[in-house]
């Protein structure tokens, strides 16, 4: 652990992008800030790793909001960092391949035209659905700006009025699942599969998640140098303004006195006092482990225990000696649907389940040695898959776990050869990350990759908490998961702290 002071204005727990954003903006405003990160590098899921000349991203594929006026660009501009990172604008957000279709999603208009050519009988339904998506996206934008936690009583009353009288699509679809809405609009199962795999939440997730994305511009960017470059630039924003980042520094608990957060205690027993604490950590662990049930109402604790988590991921990263560009690939990530049934696509059947194929070295050639390329195979698999991935009774991972991971990876590689012929014969580097490894690295409960599961009619977690002077930032709170969301979340948390400090 670093040599730390015993007192700061703000301690931020976790150096994910939300925590780094919050810490950097608070430091810029002159507050004395410490960001404590248990891992060996900043970024949370927004990290890259290197092996034998290959660069692999852990979770990030594309980032929205990097254009002028977008939340990421504007935050970097505020921190005077726009010249410290280069974003590559992607020609297409996603390429979706399935039974009888191969679609590059470049814009909503182009997507609609292509789908109507493929499924002319569904033309009216396609227009109606995408029209509702656009309307809902506009409503959500009005409802989310400014953040509810930054509003006073009058502002909150105005928000209620906008929801009740100015948000008919949100009222219509907010309590419905994606599968329910897609079934209502489309008879063609392939259309449901195409729209339902725009985001990897599945048919049980709330419909507005997918509809909001489809109602936007679908413009994606990729940080040159990989996802880790984005984490590094936000880290620079923290340190250039006088904030501190302490890596390999795990917080054991949040210190509470008279119902108020007054600092943190580290795993080595040392205590750090602070006026405010911002948690960028797992929402469940923040309260149940770091705060402690004794400081919370039984109702709040019950909600935390009963609210479902998002699924974890299984990631196979490959360095290959293939010329992917000569094979016709351009770096657009591929959603490979091997079923037309959304329930099968989001099942644990490896022959049918959701899979993306990423080839980031085609976007940024520095990520692979000359003549080589990166290929990553990603799917969503649960933490308890096949008896908890073969974990021993004492919690350790033994031979059975390793064999299981290799078997799952082998099946995904074999299936991916339907898109990249001969893939298995050209592997020179292979890394596997299972849900257990994601949990170990991030400390997210059950390796959850996107926070709470966004169930229909679910509750959005406030950034303010039942503990005075303790706030949340990141994917586990408002406005939700993805880099596009956690940067505004970090901004909101910083503004809440500033408002409190100035009051």
C-alpha positions in Angstrom: 0.0 0.0 0.0 1.1 3.6 -0.7 2.1 6.0 2.1 -1.3 7.6 2.8 -2.3 10.5 4.9 -4.7 9.8 7.8 -7.3 12.4 6.6 -8.8 13.5 3.2 -11.8 15.5 2.2 -13.1 12.5 0.1 -12.3 8.9 -0.1 -13.5 7.1 -3.2 -13.7 3.3 -3.0 -12.8 1.7 -6.3 -11.0 3.1 -9.4 -13.5 2.0 -11.9 -14.4 4.8 -14.5 -17.2 6.1 -12.3 -14.9 6.4 -9.3 -12.0 7.9 -11.3 -14.5 10.5 -12.9 -15.8 11.5 -9.5 -12.4 11.7 -7.9 -10.9 13.7 -10.8 -13.7 16.3 -10.8 -13.6 16.7 -7.0 -9.8 17.1 -7.1 -10.2 19.7 -9.8 -12.5 21.7 -7.5 -9.7 21.7 -4.9 -10.8 18.9 -2.6 -8.2 16.5 -1.1 -9.2 13.2 -2.7 -8.0 9.6 -2.3 -9.1 6.9 -4.7 -8.5 3.5 -3.0 -8.3 0.5 -5.5 -7.8 -3.1 -4.3 -6.5 -4.2 -7.7 -3.1 -3.6 -9.3 -4.4 -1.3 -12.0 -7.2 1.3 -12.4 -10.3 0.9 -14.5 -12.4 -1.9 -13.1 -13.7 -3.7 -16.1 -12.3 -1.0 -18.3 -8.8 -2.5 -18.4 -6.4 -4.1 -20.9 -3.8 -6.8 -20.5 -0.7 -7.6 -22.5 0.8 -11.0 -23.3 3.5 -11.9 -25.9 2.9 -8.7 -27.8 -0.9 -8.9 -27.9 -3.3 -6.5 -26.1 -6.6 -7.8 -24.8 -9.5 -5.8 -23.4 -11.3 -7.3 -20.4 -14.8 -6.1 -21.1 -15.1 -2.9 -23.1 -15.9 -3.2 -26.8 -17.2 0.2 -28.0 -17.9 3.4 -26.2 -20.6 6.0 -26.9 -20.5 9.7 -26.1 -17.0 10.4 -27.2 -18.1 13.1 -29.7 -18.2 16.8 -28.8 -21.3 17.3 -26.7 -21.2 13.6 -25.5 -20.7 13.0 -21.8 -17.2 11.4 -22.1 -15.8 14.1 -24.4 -17.3 16.9 -22.3 -15.9 15.4 -19.1 -12.4 15.0 -20.6 -12.6 18.5 -21.9 -13.5 19.8 -18.4 -10.4 17.9 -17.1 -8.3 19.3 -19.9 -7.6 15.8 -21.3 -9.0 15.8 -24.8 -5.5 15.8 -26.3 -4.4 12.9 -24.1 -6.5 10.2 -25.8 -7.5 9.3 -29.3 -10.8 7.8 -30.1 -11.3 5.8 -33.3 -14.8 6.3 -34.7 -16.3 2.9 -35.7 -18.0 2.5 -39.1 -20.6 0.1 -37.5 -21.7 -0.5 -34.0 -22.3 -4.2 -34.4 -22.5 -6.9 -37.1 -25.2 -9.5 -36.4 -25.0 -12.9 -38.1 -27.7 -15.6 -37.9 -29.9 -17.8 -40.0 -30.2 -16.1 -43.4 -29.0 -12.7 -42.3 -25.7 -10.8 -42.0 -26.4 -7.2 -40.9 -24.0 -4.4 -40.1 -25.7 -1.9 -37.7 -24.5 1.5 -39.0 -27.5 3.6 -38.2 -31.2 3.1 -37.3 -32.3 4.2 -40.7 -30.0 1.8 -42.5 -30.9 -1.0 -40.1 -34.6 -0.4 -40.8 -34.1 -0.4 -44.6 -32.1 -3.6 -44.5 -34.5 -5.4 -42.2 -37.5 -4.4 -44.4 -35.8 -5.9 -47.4 -35.2 -9.1 -45.5 -38.6 -9.3 -43.9 -41.0 -7.3 -46.1 -44.1 -8.7 -44.4 -42.9 -7.0 -41.1 -42.2 -3.6 -42.6 -45.0 -1.8 -40.8 -44.0 -3.4 -37.5 -40.3 -2.5 -38.0 -41.2 1.2 -38.5 -43.6 1.2 -35.6 -41.2 -0.4 -33.2 -38.2 1.8 -34.2 -40.5 4.9 -34.1 -41.4 4.0 -30.5 -37.7 3.5 -29.7 -36.9 7.0 -30.9 -39.7 8.5 -28.9 -38.7 6.6 -25.8 -35.1 7.7 -26.1 -36.1 11.3 -26.2 -38.3 10.8 -23.1 -35.5 9.1 -21.2 -33.1 11.9 -22.1 -35.5 14.5 -20.7 -36.1 12.4 -17.5 -32.4 11.8 -16.8 -31.1 15.4 -17.1 -30.4 16.6 -14.6 -30.0 13.6 -12.3 -32.8 13.2 -9.8 -30.4 13.3 -6.9 -29.3 16.8 -7.9 -32.9 18.1 -7.9 -34.6 19.9 -5.1 -38.3 19.5 -4.1 -39.5 21.6 -7.0 -37.3 19.9 -9.5 -38.5 16.4 -8.3 -42.1 17.5 -8.6 -41.3 18.6 -12.1 -39.7 15.3 -12.9 -42.9 13.5 -11.7 -45.0 15.8 -13.9 -42.7 15.1 -17.0 -43.1 11.3 -16.3 -46.8 11.4 -15.8 -47.7 13.8 -18.6 -44.8 13.9 -21.0 -43.5 10.3 -21.1 -46.2 8.1 -22.6 -43.7 5.5 -24.0 -41.9 5.2 -20.7 -45.2 4.6 -18.9 -46.2 2.1 -21.6 -43.0 0.1 -21.7 -41.3 0.7 -18.4 -42.9 -2.3 -16.7 -42.5 -4.7 -19.7 -39.7 -7.1 -20.6 -37.8 -6.9 -23.8 -39.1 -10.3 -24.8 -42.7 -9.3 -24.1 -42.4 -6.2 -26.3 -40.6 -7.9 -29.1 -43.2 -10.7 -29.2 -45.9 -8.0 -29.4 -44.4 -6.3 -32.4 -42.9 -9.2 -34.4 -44.1 -12.6 -35.6 -40.8 -13.3 -37.3 -38.4 -14.9 -34.7 -35.3 -13.8 -36.5 -36.3 -10.2 -36.0 -36.8 -10.8 -32.3 -33.3 -12.3 -32.2 -31.8 -9.4 -34.1 -33.3 -6.7 -31.9 -33.0 -8.8 -28.7 -29.2 -9.2 -29.1 -28.4 -5.5 -29.5 -27.5 -5.6 -25.8 -26.6 -8.8 -23.8 -29.2 -8.6 -21.2 -31.7 -11.1 -22.6 -35.5 -11.2 -23.0 -36.2 -10.9 -19.3 -34.6 -7.4 -19.0 -36.7 -4.3 -19.0 -37.6 -3.2 -22.6 -36.5 0.5 -22.3 -32.8 -0.6 -22.1 -32.8 -2.0 -25.6 -35.3 0.5 -27.0 -33.2 3.5 -25.7 -30.1 2.2 -27.6 -32.1 1.6 -30.8 -33.6 5.1 -30.5 -30.1 6.7 -30.4 -27.4 7.4 -33.0 -25.6 4.1 -32.6 -22.2 5.9 -33.0 -19.5 3.9 -31.3 -15.8 4.8 -30.6 -12.8 2.8 -29.6 -9.9 4.2 -27.5 -6.6 3.9 -29.3 -4.4 1.6 -27.2 -7.4 -0.3 -25.9 -9.8 0.1 -23.0 -6.9 0.6 -20.6 -6.0 3.8 -22.3 -9.4 5.3 -21.2 -8.8 4.3 -17.6 -5.3 5.8 -17.8 -6.5 9.1 -19.1 -9.1 9.4 -16.3 -6.3 8.5 -13.8 -4.2 11.3 -15.2 -7.2 13.6 -14.7 -7.2 12.6 -11.0 -3.5 13.0 -10.4 -2.9 16.1 -12.5 -5.4 18.0 -10.3 -3.8 16.7 -7.0 -5.8 13.6 -6.2 -4.2 10.4 -5.1 -4.6 6.9 -6.5 -3.6 4.1 -4.1 -3.5 0.7 -5.9 -3.5 -2.7 -4.0 -5.3 -0.8 -1.3 -8.4 -2.6 -0.2 -11.1 -1.0 2.0 -12.3 -3.4 4.7 -15.1 -1.2 6.0 -16.7 2.2 5.9 -16.4 4.0 9.3 -19.8 5.1 10.6 -20.5 7.4 13.5 -24.0 8.6 14.5 -25.4 7.4 11.2 -22.7 9.3 9.2 -19.7 8.1 7.1 -16.5 9.5 8.6 -13.9 7.6 6.6 -12.7 4.1 5.9 -10.6 1.3 7.4 -8.2 -0.6 5.2 -7.5 -4.4 5.4 -4.2 -3.7 7.3 -6.2 -2.0 10.1 -5.2 1.5 9.3 -8.0 4.1 9.4 -8.4 7.1 7.1 -10.8 9.9 8.1 -12.8 11.8 5.5 -15.7 14.2 5.3 -17.3 12.2 2.5 -17.1 8.7 1.1 -18.0 7.8 -2.5 -18.4 4.0 -3.2 -17.6 2.9 -6.8 -17.7 -0.7 -5.5 -20.3 -3.5 -5.9 -23.7 -2.2 -4.6 -24.5 -5.2 -2.5 -21.0 -5.4 -0.9 -20.9 -1.7 -0.3 -23.8 -1.9 2.2 -23.7 -5.5 3.5 -19.9 -5.8 3.9 -18.5 -2.3 4.1 -21.3 -0.5 5.9 -22.8 -3.4 7.8 -26.4 -4.4 8.3 -26.4 -2.9 11.8 -26.4 0.6 10.2 -29.3 -0.2 7.8 -33.0 -0.8 7.9 -34.2 -4.4 7.6 -36.2 -3.4 4.5 -33.1 -2.0 2.8 -31.1 -5.1 3.6 -33.9 -7.4 2.4 -34.0 -5.5 -0.9 -30.3 -5.8 -1.4 -30.4 -9.6 -0.8 -33.5 -10.1 -3.0 -32.6 -8.0 -6.0 -31.1 -10.1 -8.8 -27.6 -9.6 -10.1 -26.7 -9.4 -13.8 -25.0 -12.4 -15.2 -21.2 -12.7 -15.4 -19.1 -13.3 -18.5 -16.9 -15.9 -19.9 -14.1 -14.5 -22.1 -11.6 -16.3 -24.3 -8.8 -14.1 -25.7 -6.8 -15.4 -28.6 -3.7 -14.2 -30.3 -3.7 -15.8 -33.8 -1.5 -15.9 -36.9 -4.3 -15.1 -39.3 -4.7 -12.2 -41.7 -8.3 -11.3 -40.7 -8.5 -8.3 -43.0 -7.7 -10.5 -46.0 -10.5 -12.8 -44.8 -13.0 -9.9 -45.1 -13.2 -8.7 -41.5 -12.9 -5.0 -40.6 -12.9 -4.9 -36.7 -16.7 -4.6 -36.3 -17.6 -6.9 -33.5 -19.9 -9.7 -34.5 -22.9 -11.0 -32.6 -23.2 -14.6 -33.7 -26.8 -16.0 -33.2 -27.0 -19.7 -33.6 -30.6 -19.8 -32.7 -33.7 -17.8 -33.6 -35.2 -18.2 -30.1 -34.2 -15.5 -27.6 -34.7 -17.8 -24.7 -32.2 -20.3 -26.2 -29.8 -17.5 -27.2 -29.7 -16.4 -23.5 -29.5 -19.9 -22.1 -26.5 -21.9 -21.0 -26.6 -24.2 -24.0 -23.1 -23.5 -25.5 -24.3 -24.6 -29.0 -27.0 -21.8 -29.0 -26.1 -19.2 -26.4 -25.2 -15.6 -27.0 -21.7 -15.0 -28.4 -19.8 -12.0 -29.6 -16.6 -12.2 -31.6 -14.2 -9.2 -31.2 -11.2 -8.4 -33.4 -9.9 -5.2 -31.9 -6.5 -5.4 -33.5 -8.2 -4.6 -36.8 -9.2 -1.3 -35.3 -5.8 -0.6 -33.7 -2.9 -2.5 -35.3 -0.7 -1.9 -32.3 -2.6 -4.5 -30.4 -1.0 -7.5 -32.2 2.5 -8.2 -33.6 2.9 -7.7 -37.3 1.1 -10.5 -39.2 -0.9 -11.5 -36.2 -4.4 -10.5 -34.8 -6.5 -10.6 -31.7 -9.8 -12.6 -31.5 -11.9 -12.6 -28.4 -15.0 -14.8 -27.8 -17.4 -13.6 -25.2 -20.6 -15.1 -23.8 -22.7 -14.6 -20.7 -22.7 -17.5 -18.3 -23.8 -17.6 -14.7 -21.6 -17.8 -11.7 -23.1 -21.1 -10.6 -22.7 -22.8 -14.0 -22.0 -26.5 -13.8 -21.7 -26.6 -10.0 -19.9 -23.3 -9.6 -17.2 -24.0 -12.2 -15.8 -26.9 -10.3 -14.8 -25.0 -7.3 -13.7 -27.1 -4.4 -15.6 -27.1 -1.1 -12.9 -24.9 0.5 -13.4 -22.4 -2.3 -10.2 -23.1 -4.1 -10.0 -23.8 -7.9 -8.5 -27.1 -8.7 -7.9 -29.3 -11.8 -11.6 -29.8 -12.4 -12.2 -26.1 -12.7 -9.3 -25.6 -15.1 -10.5 -28.6 -17.2 -14.1 -27.1 -17.3 -12.8 -23.7 -18.4 -10.8 -25.3 -21.2 -13.8 -27.4 -22.3 -16.0 -24.3 -22.5 -13.4 -22.4 -24.3 -12.8 -25.2 -26.8 -16.5 -25.4 -27.6 -16.7 -21.6 -28.2 -13.6 -21.7 -30.4 -15.1 -24.6 -32.5 -18.4 -22.7 -32.9 -16.6 -19.5 -33.9 -15.1 -21.4 -36.8 -18.5 -20.9 -38.4 -17.4 -17.3 -38.8 -13.6 -17.6 -38.8 -12.7 -20.8 -40.6 -9.6 -22.6 -39.3 -9.5 -20.5 -36.1 -8.4 -23.4 -33.9 -5.4 -24.2 -36.0 -3.9 -20.7 -35.8 -3.9 -20.0 -32.0 -0.5 -18.8 -30.6 -1.8 -17.3 -27.4 -4.9 -18.1 -25.3 -6.2 -16.6 -22.1 -9.5 -17.6 -20.4 -11.4 -15.5 -17.8 -14.4 -17.2 -16.1 -17.0 -15.7 -13.8 -14.9 -16.8 -10.8 -11.9 -14.8 -12.1 -14.1 -11.8 -12.8 -15.3 -11.9 -9.2 -11.8 -12.3 -7.9 -10.5 -9.4 -9.9 -13.3 -6.9 -9.5 -14.8 -8.1 -6.2 -18.2 -7.8 -7.9 -20.7 -10.2 -6.3 -20.8 -13.4 -8.4 -18.7 -11.7 -11.0 -21.7 -9.6 -12.2 -20.6 -7.6 -15.2 -23.4 -5.0 -15.3 -24.5 -4.5 -11.7 -28.1 -5.2 -10.8 -30.2 -7.1 -13.3 -32.5 -4.5 -14.9 -35.8 -6.2 -14.3 -39.0 -4.7 -15.6 -40.4 -2.1 -13.2 -37.2 -2.4 -11.2 -35.9 0.2 -8.8 -33.1 2.6 -9.9 -30.6 2.9 -7.1 -30.2 6.4 -5.8 -26.7 7.8 -5.6 -27.5 9.1 -2.2 -27.6 6.4 0.5 -29.2 5.8 3.9 -25.9 6.7 5.4 -25.2 10.5 5.5 -22.2 11.6 3.5 -21.9 8.2 1.7 -22.7 8.3 -2.0 -22.5 5.8 -4.9 -21.0 6.1 -8.4 -20.7 3.6 -11.2 -22.7 0.8 -12.7 -24.5 -0.2 -9.5 -26.4 3.1 -9.3 -28.0 5.8 -11.4 -28.0 5.9 -14.4 -26.8 2.3 -14.9 -24.1 0.2 -16.5 -21.7 0.9 -19.5 -19.0 3.5 -19.8 -21.5 5.8 -21.4 -23.5 5.7 -18.1 -20.8 5.5 -15.4 -19.1 8.7 -16.5 -22.3 10.8 -15.8 -22.7 8.8 -12.6 -19.3 9.9 -11.5 -20.1 13.5 -12.4 -23.3 13.3 -10.5 -21.6 11.9 -7.4 -19.0 14.7 -7.5 -21.7 17.4 -7.8 -23.6 15.9 -4.9 -20.5 16.1 -2.7 -19.7 19.7 -3.9 -23.3 20.7 -3.2 -23.0 19.3 0.4 -19.6 20.9 0.9 -20.8 24.3 -0.1 -24.1 24.2 1.8 
